[in-house]
Amino acid sequence: MQFPATFEALITEANQLKLYKKLIEQLNKDFLLANINVDFHEDILPTSLKLILHETIFDLIQNKFNDYLNLLYIIDVPEKQIKSLDGEDTLLLSEQVSFLILKREWQKVWYRNNY
């Protein structure tokens, strides 16, 4: 299975398969497990989801790095992918990490739905 390479492709696929709400539920579940106080409403617009997730990750990197690492561990974002990112620009890094988080959450939802 080839997973989406962009945020837009991921959201389009989730909507086509009627799994967008499941994706939001998975995000909420993992953020709760990481003790990060973010709750995405199940009807959140994709653009708002992207913005809030990006802001949250940026804040975690800047102010709560241990919580950020814990979140990545709980979501199970591959360490190799994180290490391949350029950490010079924190704003860009947080955007890229946000997509990696969404992509990993999408994989969980997709596999659960198909197997």
Steps between C-alpha positions, in 0.01 A plus 500: 500500500633843401410754767433864408800727451327830577255631757240567230531147358467350846184699579351420158560129550361509856185675377457264204521200730278673756770463764569867580315479834695185589823689428392778738404242765843336470674837533296585810570159652878527455518861617307401811740209562788748477328734751486783247192710543377523142157378398411511132125516439388221266358758255818710486581631155820354350657846476431563869633156589823573315538841664425388856720191470785710359468759779487228764810323370686832470412584862608156620835526322561850640371460855437134591755294313462192721123501438574530127729195510243307704230582244719377213564179695131442575394567142792288381642741243810328355817645654678472166245736340537754782880490480488557124333840549699823514466647848641845416158664447268405786192627319571282194600208723171517692306503172685194373460315831129584500466327164700198620265475800192519278648246260574253781154548650350447155694174464354375829145594395538358149642167621233466768232563239642257245618209716 
